């Protein structure tokens, strides 16, 4: 298993803005070592001739034509709104000047 130094764990924790206890640092040294060991195993796999994929199963998009449909009546849509202005929903301002 690759050795992960205390300094590496502390550096990663600093980058992630994590405050770690002594026990967490020791545990993460082992866990990060196991992660790196797994990454080494993946690097050793021969992928020559294997086609790159973005999904492990075949995926296809299902497209349909846009069809004009019936819309709701504007008055019916805003009927239960707590605040309406000229047939529009009025909401509190969230953008500051």
Contact map, one row per residue, 1 for C-alpha under 8 A:
1110000000000000000000000000000011011000000000000000000000000000000000000000000000000000000000000
1111000000000000000000000000000011011000000000000000000000000000000000000000000000000000000000000
1111100000000000000000000000110010000000000000000000000000000000000000000000000000000000000000000
0111110110000000000000000000110110000000000000000000000000000000000000000000000000000000000000000
0011111110000000000000000000100000000000000000000000000000000000000000000000000000000000000000000
0001111111000000000000001100100000000000000000000000000000000000000000000000000000000000000000000
0000111111100000000000000000000000000000000000000000000000000000000000000000000000000000000000000
0001111111110000000000000000000000000000000000000000000000000000000000000000000000000000000000000
0001111111111000000000001001100000000000000000000000000000000000000000000000000000000000000000000
0000011111111100000000001000000000000000000000000000000000000000000000000000000000000000000000000
0000001111111110000000000000000000000000000000000000000000000000000000000000000000000000000000000
0000000111111111000000000000000000000000000000000000000000000000000000000000000000000000000000000
0000000011111111111100000000000000000000000000000000000000000000000000000000000000000000000000000
0000000001111111111000000000000000000000000000000000000000000000000000000000000000000000000000000
0000000000111111110000000000000000000000000000000000000000000000000000000000000000000000000000000
0000000000011111110000000000000000000000000000000000000000000000000000000000000000000000000000000
0000000000001111111000000000000000000000000000000000000000000000000000000000000000000000000000000
0000000000001111111100000000000000000000000000000000000000000000000000000000000000000000000000000
0000000000001100111110000000000000000000000000000000000000000000000000000000000000000000000000000
0000000000001000011111111000000000000000000000000000000000000000000000000000000000000000000000000
0000000000000000001111111000000000000000000000000000000000000000000000000000000000000000000000000
0000000000000000000111111100000000000000000000000000000000000000000000000000000000000000000000000
0000000000000000000111111110000000000000000000000000000000000000000000000000000000000000000000000
0000000000000000000111111111000000000000000000000000000000000000000000000000000000000000000000000
0000010011000000000111111111100000000000000000000000000000000000000000000000000000000000000000000
0000010000000000000001111111110000000000000000000000000000000000000000000000000000000000000000000
0000000000000000000000111111111000000000000000000000000000000000000000000000000000000000000000000
0000000010000000000000011111111100000000000000000000000000000000000000000000000000000000000000000
0011110010000000000000001111111110000000000000000000000000000000000000000000000000000000000000000
0011000000000000000000000111111111000000000000000000000000000000000000000000000000000000000000000
0000000000000000000000000011111111100000000000000000000000000000000000000000000000000000000000000
0001000000000000000000000001111111110000000000000000000000000000000000000000000000000000000000000
1111000000000000000000000000111111111000000000000000000000000000000000000000000000000000000000000
1100000000000000000000000000011111111100000000000000000000000000000000000000000000000000000000000
0000000000000000000000000000001111111110000000000000000000000000000000000000000000000000000000000
1100000000000000000000000000000111111111000000000000000000000000000000000000000000000000000000000
1100000000000000000000000000000011111111100000000000000000000000000000000000000000000000000000000
0000000000000000000000000000000001111111110000000000000000000000000000000000000000000000000000000
0000000000000000000000000000000000111111111000000000000000000000000000000000000000000000000000000
0000000000000000000000000000000000011111111100000000000000000000000000000000000000000000000000000
0000000000000000000000000000000000001111111110000000000000000000000000000000000000000000000000000
0000000000000000000000000000000000000111111110000000000000000000000000000000000000000000000000000
0000000000000000000000000000000000000011111110000000000000000000000000000000000000000000000000000
0000000000000000000000000000000000000001111111000000000000000000000000000000000000000000000000000
0000000000000000000000000000000000000000111111100000000000000000000000000000000000000000000000000
0000000000000000000000000000000000000000000111110000000000000000000000000000000000000000000000000
0000000000000000000000000000000000000000000011111100000000000000000000000000000000000000000000000
0000000000000000000000000000000000000000000001111100000000000000000000000000000000000000000000000
0000000000000000000000000000000000000000000000111110000000000000000000000000000000000000000000000
0000000000000000000000000000000000000000000000111111000000000000000000000000000000000000000000000
0000000000000000000000000000000000000000000000001111100000000000000000000000000000000000000000000
0000000000000000000000000000000000000000000000000111110000000000000000000000000000000000000000000
0000000000000000000000000000000000000000000000000011111100000000000000000000000000000000000000000
0000000000000000000000000000000000000000000000000001111100000000000000000000000000000000000000000
0000000000000000000000000000000000000000000000000000111111100000000000000000000000000000000000000
0000000000000000000000000000000000000000000000000000111111000000000000000000000000000000000000000
0000000000000000000000000000000000000000000000000000001111100000000000000000000000000000000000000
0000000000000000000000000000000000000000000000000000001111110000000000000000000000000000000000000
0000000000000000000000000000000000000000000000000000001011111000000000000000000000000000000000000
0000000000000000000000000000000000000000000000000000000001111100000000000000000000000000000000000
0000000000000000000000000000000000000000000000000000000000111110000000000000000000000000000000000
0000000000000000000000000000000000000000000000000000000000011111000000000000000000000000000000000
0000000000000000000000000000000000000000000000000000000000001111100000000000000000000000000000000
0000000000000000000000000000000000000000000000000000000000000111110000000000000000000000000000000
0000000000000000000000000000000000000000000000000000000000000011111000000000000000000000000000000
0000000000000000000000000000000000000000000000000000000000000001111100000000000000000000000000000
0000000000000000000000000000000000000000000000000000000000000000111110000000000000000000000000000
0000000000000000000000000000000000000000000000000000000000000000011111000000000000000000000000000
0000000000000000000000000000000000000000000000000000000000000000001111100000000000000000000000000
0000000000000000000000000000000000000000000000000000000000000000000111110000000000000000000000000
0000000000000000000000000000000000000000000000000000000000000000000011111000000000000000000000000
0000000000000000000000000000000000000000000000000000000000000000000001111101100000000000000000000
0000000000000000000000000000000000000000000000000000000000000000000000111111100000000000000000000
0000000000000000000000000000000000000000000000000000000000000000000000011111110000000010000000000
0000000000000000000000000000000000000000000000000000000000000000000000001111111000000010000000000
0000000000000000000000000000000000000000000000000000000000000000000000011111111000000000000000000
0000000000000000000000000000000000000000000000000000000000000000000000011111111100000000000000000
0000000000000000000000000000000000000000000000000000000000000000000000000111111110010011100000000
0000000000000000000000000000000000000000000000000000000000000000000000000011111110000000000000000
0000000000000000000000000000000000000000000000000000000000000000000000000000111111000000000000000
0000000000000000000000000000000000000000000000000000000000000000000000000000011111110000100000000
0000000000000000000000000000000000000000000000000000000000000000000000000000000111110000000000000
0000000000000000000000000000000000000000000000000000000000000000000000000000000011111000111000000
0000000000000000000000000000000000000000000000000000000000000000000000000000010011111111110000000
0000000000000000000000000000000000000000000000000000000000000000000000000000000000111111110000000
0000000000000000000000000000000000000000000000000000000000000000000000000000000000011111000000000
0000000000000000000000000000000000000000000000000000000000000000000000000110010000011111100000000
0000000000000000000000000000000000000000000000000000000000000000000000000000010000011111110000000
0000000000000000000000000000000000000000000000000000000000000000000000000000010010111011111000000
0000000000000000000000000000000000000000000000000000000000000000000000000000000000111001111100000
0000000000000000000000000000000000000000000000000000000000000000000000000000000000100000111110000
0000000000000000000000000000000000000000000000000000000000000000000000000000000000000000011111000
0000000000000000000000000000000000000000000000000000000000000000000000000000000000000000001111110
0000000000000000000000000000000000000000000000000000000000000000000000000000000000000000000111110
0000000000000000000000000000000000000000000000000000000000000000000000000000000000000000000011111
0000000000000000000000000000000000000000000000000000000000000000000000000000000000000000000011111
0000000000000000000000000000000000000000000000000000000000000000000000000000000000000000000000111
